[in-house]
């Protein structure tokens, strides 16, 4: 009926108990419970903006890493260190 994780099982348990109590009191109504731990982005422009932001961040990060390794290698060369 639900997975073993408490975050998923609790809403299902509440739904079952609530509907059981409603049936005991001869009610025709029912309660529906749902759980969405991750928010969904419906706006396609927002998805595109987030993708472009992450892509630009990764490109800037990728452009900054090679000089770091080159400087480290040059420092080792200057002091004549061996690995």
C-alpha positions in Angstrom: 0.0 0.0 0.0 2.9 2.3 0.6 6.7 2.1 0.7 8.6 1.4 3.9 9.8 5.0 4.3 8.0 6.9 7.0 7.7 10.1 4.8 5.7 8.2 2.3 3.8 5.9 4.6 2.4 8.5 7.0 0.1 10.3 4.5 -1.3 7.0 3.4 -2.0 5.9 7.0 -3.7 9.2 7.7 -5.9 8.7 4.6 -6.9 5.2 5.6 -7.7 6.2 9.1 -9.7 9.3 8.2 -11.8 7.5 5.6 -12.4 4.6 8.0 -13.7 7.0 10.7 -15.9 8.8 8.1 -17.4 5.4 7.1 -18.0 4.5 10.7 -20.1 7.7 11.1 -22.1 6.9 7.9 -20.7 9.8 5.9 -20.5 9.8 2.1 -17.6 12.1 2.0 -14.0 11.0 1.7 -10.6 12.5 2.4 -7.8 12.4 -0.1 -4.2 12.9 1.0 -1.2 13.2 -1.2 2.5 13.9 -0.7 4.9 15.6 -3.1 8.3 15.9 -1.5 9.8 17.5 -4.6 8.1 20.6 -6.0 7.3 20.4 -9.7 8.2 23.3 -12.0 5.4 23.9 -14.5 6.7 27.0 -16.1 8.9 26.0 -19.2 10.6 29.5 -19.1 11.7 28.9 -15.5 13.1 25.5 -16.4 15.1 27.0 -19.3 16.4 29.8 -17.0 17.5 27.4 -14.3 19.2 25.2 -17.0 21.1 28.2 -18.4 22.1 29.4 -15.0 23.5 25.9 -14.1 25.2 25.6 -17.5 26.9 29.0 -17.2 28.1 28.2 -13.7 29.6 24.9 -15.0 31.3 26.6 -17.9 32.8 29.2 -15.6 34.0 26.5 -13.2 35.4 24.4 -16.1 37.3 27.5 -17.4 38.8 28.2 -14.0 40.2 24.7 -13.2 42.9 24.2 -15.8 45.0 27.3 -14.8 44.9 26.0 -11.2 46.5 22.7 -12.2 49.0 24.5 -14.5 50.1 26.9 -11.7 50.6 24.0 -9.3 52.7 22.2 -11.9 54.8 25.3 -12.5 55.4 25.8 -8.8 56.6 22.2 -8.5 58.9 22.8 -11.5 60.4 26.0 -10.0 61.3 24.4 -6.7 62.4 21.2 -8.5 60.2 19.0 -6.4 59.6 15.4 -7.4 56.5 13.3 -6.7 
